[in-house]
Amino acid sequence: MWKMLRAEADYDSDNQITSEEWNETKKLDYDYFCQLAEEYFSSDDECALGNFISGRLDFKS
């Protein structure tokens, strides 16, 4: 999934994503970070913004 997001963000296909390409529409402040952290630990949706880097947590042994 990360490769797909990277391909969509890299408009000029130079394998480097600039801030203009990533489109910084929301600044990461403390409240937004807490929202993403809560989503990371409570969501099973692998496509959720809080989970897009590592996917959902799997607590199964």
C-alpha positions in Angstrom: 0.0 0.0 0.0 2.9 2.4 0.7 4.2 2.0 -2.8 0.7 2.9 -4.2 0.6 6.0 -2.1 4.1 7.0 -3.1 3.3 6.4 -6.8 0.3 8.7 -6.5 2.2 11.4 -4.7 5.2 11.4 -7.0 3.8 13.4 -9.9 7.1 13.8 -11.8 8.2 10.2 -11.3 11.6 11.1 -10.0 11.3 8.8 -6.9 11.4 11.8 -4.6 8.3 13.3 -3.0 8.5 17.0 -2.3 6.3 18.8 0.1 4.4 20.3 -2.8 3.8 16.9 -4.3 2.7 15.5 -0.9 0.3 18.4 -0.6 0.6 19.4 3.0 -3.0 20.2 3.6 -3.0 19.6 7.4 -0.2 20.5 9.8 0.7 17.9 12.3 -0.1 19.4 15.7 -0.5 17.7 19.1 -4.3 17.2 18.8 -4.0 15.8 15.3 -1.2 13.5 16.4 -3.3 12.2 19.3 -6.2 11.6 16.8 -3.9 9.6 14.5 -2.4 7.6 17.5 -5.8 6.7 18.7 -6.8 5.6 15.2 -3.6 3.5 15.0 -4.2 1.6 18.2 -8.0 1.1 17.7 -8.7 0.8 14.0 -8.6 -2.5 12.0 -8.8 -0.6 8.7 -5.4 -0.9 7.0 -6.2 2.1 4.8 -7.0 4.4 7.7 -4.7 7.4 7.8 -3.3 6.4 11.2 -2.4 3.0 9.9 -1.1 3.7 6.4 2.6 3.3 7.3 2.6 0.0 9.1 -0.9 -1.4 8.7 -3.1 -2.6 11.5 -1.7 -4.1 14.6 -2.0 -7.9 14.9 -2.2 -9.2 18.5 -2.7 -12.8 17.5 0.0 -15.2 18.6 
